């Protein structure tokens, strides 16, 4: 007898107790327990406390990027704003910055700075030797963006030139340094733990290691087929960001893998703040006396357009090269951790918040800015689901 065959064909059955306490019909099921999904769940309970809300998560911990990102509480460098401005209107650029800025303030308000280890050390954009033209273009637009974004931050003291700090940080091969006074950093693990505690306190059920394979709308309910059995709800919210197109291939969301490392503690580390270079494709920061450094998907976009976690040797070697030659020159260090996260990208910069099919809604495509956008995106999709 083929025992493996029997295992694959045994249907998961739930007891009466499990069905009535865990997997019975829910008012709303949210797919994905990242920052967007949990923020949506909390807002649903805030708006209608009597709702039965269940969150289904495919991983042991939140999959994707919510607990695997770099913890940058940022709304963008001058170069990033310039790129947006070349592709869209001034109004759209301002709208995106406002979206991210309000999202960061909402995150801090909802969870508290201490609970997420928020620090506003500022952010820096680095220009290498040989990038004089790019640096000059960015510097020429500092006054313009400071005036434009005062509508968002209430201050014109946002971007400035900070070349004097190049030597202080110990960089080599860096010719220009721009500073953003309003950028910060957080501990995303603590952020997600705090979110989960709030979700549990609100009476929201989170079920892990439950992968959704199909979603079917009926007249009075939505049925979900999962790796753990059948679920049903009156409404469903899809909050899986980069993985959304696995269920809805027509969505303008493609995965982008970010590879990240963290060094062991470095005595006398000079870095303090968040740092970007090469149009934001590389990013690093201080954390607990260590350096966190990630990026490099621009080396091979096709290879990094994947739902698979892992690393490639070409990206690992490039990150190490930058550490050796530019960020930590003549400094002894050891790498302690490697990991990767999967982000969701698309042609447009704003997230997709809409109804996909009757009673099924989505909040996806944060374009690598989930920390900044996630709280607001979750709130928006919760309100859309309740009022549609």
N, C-alpha and C positions, 0 to 999 in steps of 0.2 A: 504494500500500500504506500502511495506517495504522500508522506506526512506533510511535506512542504506544500503540495497542492491543496491539501485540506486546510492548512493555515491560511492560505491566500484566499480561500473561498468561504471561510467562516465569517458571517456577518456580525459586526460588533453589536451586541445587545446591551441595553441599559436596564437596570433594575427600576422598580417603581420609585424607590427613594432617589435614585440618580435622575430619573426623568422629572420628578416633581421639584427637586432642589437645584439641579444643575442644567439639564439639557432640554427642559420643556420649552414651549413656545415663548419667545421673547418679543417685547414691543420693538426693540431695535437690536440688531446684531451688528457689531463693528468688526471688520476684518482688518487686523493689524494693531499691535499694541505699542506702536511707536509714539512719538510726541503728538502727531496729528490725531491718531486714533484715540489715545487717552484723553486728549484735550476735548475731542468731540464728545466722548462719553461723559466727562464731567459737566460739559455745558448742557447736555441733554438732561441730566439730573438736576442741574440748577434751574433750568426752565420748567421742567415737569418732574418733580421729585418722585412721583408715583410710578414712573416708567420702569419697566424691567429691561435693563440693558446688559447685554453680554458681549464680551470682547473675545474673539478667536485669534490666537497667535500661532503661526506655523513653527516658531522656534522655541527652544528652551528659555532663551531671553529674547527681547525684541529683535527681529531680524532686520536687515537693511542697514541703516546708518544711525539710528537714534542713539545707540550705545556704542557705536564704532566710529563716530566722527571725531574731529579734532577739538571740539568744544570752543569754537570761535563765535563770540557774540558780536557779529559784525554786520554793517550795512554796505560795505564796499569801498575799494580803493579808488583813487582818481582814474587810473587806467581802466578799471572795470566800468566806471560811469561813462567814460569816453566811448568805450565799445558799445554800451547800450545806446548812447546818444547817436552813434553812427547808424544803428539798426532801427531806431524808433524815434519818436518825438520827444521833445523836452517834457511834455506833460506825462508821457509814459514813464520816463526816467524818474521824475518826481514822484509819481504814483508808486513805483516799485520801492524807492527809498522809504517813502512814508509807510508802506506796507511792512517792510522789514523793521523799521524803527518802532512802530507801534507794536509789532509782534514781540520784540525784545522787551519792551516795557511791560507788556501783558505777562510775559513769562516771569519776569522779576516780581511783578505784583502778585501773581497767583502762587508762586512757590517760595518767595523770599530769597534775598541775596545770599544769606548764610547757608541755606539749605542746598544751594546749587554752586557754592564757592564762586560767586560772581566777583570779579575784580575788573575795574576799569583802568587798566594800565595803559590804554591807548594801543593803536595799531600802526604799523609801519609798512610802507611799500618800498622795496629795494630795486634800484636800477644798476645793472652791472657795467663794468668798463665795456665800452663799445655800444652802449644803449643811450648815447647822448641825445639822439633825435627823439626817442620815445620819452625820455625824461623831460626834455624841453617842452614837448607838447603837453605833458601832464602839468608841469609847473605853470604853463601859460593859462591853464584852465582852472587853477586853484581859486582865484577870486570869483570866477563865474559860478562854480559849484558851491562855494561858501555862501554866496548871495542866494542861490536857488534853494539850497537845503535849509536855509534859516526858517523857511516855512514849515519845516518838519521838526527841527531840533530847537528852534527858538534862539539860535546863536549863529553868529558868522565865524566864530572861532572853531572851525572844524578841521580843515586841511591846512598844512603849513610845511615849509621846507625844514628838514632837521639833519642836514649834513654833518653838523658838529657831533652827532652821536655815533657816527660810523666808527670812529676810533674807540669810543667808549664801549661799544658792543664787541669790538675785536674782529670785525668783518674784514675780509680781504677780497679785492676785486669788485668792491661796491663803490660806485662813483656818486650816486645821489640817493637821498633818503627822504621820503615824504611821510608826514605824521598825520594821523587822524585821532583827534582828542577824544572822540566819543566811542571808540571801539573797546570791547571787553572780552573776557574769557570766562568759561564756566567748566565745571566738572560734570560731564554729561551722564556719567554713571549715577552720581548723586541726584542729578536732575530727574532721571527716570525712576529712581527709587522713591523720591518724593512724590512724583506723579502717581506712582503705583499705590503708595500709602493713601493718598487722597482718594483715589479710585476705590480702594477697598473700604475706606471709611464711608463713602457714599453708597455702599451696598451694590457696587457693580462687580459682576463676576468676570474674571479673566481666566480663560482656559488655554493652556500652552500646548505646544506640539500637536496642533490641530490645523492641518492644511486643507484649505477649501479648493475643491476641484471643479465644481459647477454651481451656478446660481440660476434658478429658474423662477420667474414671476408667475403667480396665479392671481386670480381676481381678488382674493382676500389675504394672501400671504406670499412670502418668498421662501422657497425651499433651497437649502444648501446641502450639497453632498461634500463630506469631509473625510479625512483619513481616520476620524474617530466615529463616524456614523452620520446620521441625518439630523439636521437642525432646521428650524423654521422661525420666521419672524414676520412681524407686520411690515417692517422696513429694514433695509440693509445699507450700511455705509462701508465702502471700500476705501481703506486708508493704508494701502501697501506700497505706495510711492513707486519705486522702480519696478516692482513685481506686478503692478497693476495690469500691464499689457500681456501677462501670461493668461489672465482671464478675459481681457478685452483687448485683442490685438490691434484694433483700430485706434486705440488711444495714442495720442502723441506723447508717449513716454518711453524713453530708451534708458537702459541701465548704464551706469558709468562707475567703474570700480575705482575706489581710492585706496592706495596702499600706504600704510602708516608705520612708523617706528617710534620707539621711545628709548632713550639712552638710560643707563644707570645714572644715579646722582653724580653730578660734576662739581667738585669743590670750587667755590668762587665763581660760579656761573654768572656771566654778565648780562644775559638776556632777561628782559622783563617786558612782556607785552605780546602782541600777535604780529606776525610778519608774513608778507606775501611778496612773491616776485614772479616774473615771467607770466604776466597777465593773470595772476592768481592761480596758475596751475601748480605752483609750489607754495607751501605754507608751513610755518613752524611757530613754536611758542615755548615758553617756560612752563613747567608743571612739577612741583615738588622737588625743585633743584635739578630737574632733568630737562632734556630737550625733546619735545615731540615734533616730528617732521614727517610730512606726507606730500603726496601728489605724484605727478609724472605721467598721468594718463594721456597727456598730449604727445608723449613719445610714440604711442601706437593706439590711436583712438579705437580702431577696429578690434584689437585684442582686449582692450579694457571695456568694450561695450558688451558686458557679460553679466549674467546672474550668478556666476560662480565666484565664491570667495577663494582667496589664495593670493599668490605672488608670482611675479615674473622676474627673472634674473636681470633683465635689462633695466627695469625700473629700480630694483634694489640697488644695483650698482651705481645708478645715477644719483640716487638719494645719498648713498655713502660718499660719492665723489664731492657732492656739494657740501656735505658735512666736513669733509677733510680739508677742502680747498677754500671754502668761503665762510661757512658759519662757525666752525670750531677749528680754525687753522692753528697748528702747533699746540693742540690741546689733546691730552689723552682722554679717551672716552671708550665706553663699551656699550653695545646695543643690548637692551634688556628684553624688549618686546617687539614683535612684528604682528600686524593684523591687517585686515582689509574690510572696507564697508562698501555697500552698493547704494549709490545715489540715483535719483531719477531726473533725467534731463529732457528737454524738448525745444522746439523751435522758438516758442514764446517764453518770456521770462516769468510771467505770472502763473501761479498754480492753476490746475483745472479743478473747479468745484462746480459740479453739475449733476443732473439726473441722467443716468446711463440707460435705464430701462424702467418700466413702471415699478416704483417703490424701491429702486436701487440707486444709490447716489455714490459719488466718488469725491475724494479730496486727495489729489496726487500731484506729482511733478513740482517738487520744491527746488529743483535746479541747484542742489548742493547747499541750499540755504535753509534747511529745515529748522535749525535752532532759532533763526530769526523769524521765520514765517509760521512755524508749526502751530503755535498757540492760536493765532488768528484763523488759520486755515481750518483747524478743528472746530472752532466756534462757528465759523461760517457754514460749514457743511451740516452741523447739528441744527442750526436754525433753518436751513434749506429743507432738511428732511422733515422737520416738525411742521413746516408750513406749506408743504407740497402734498 
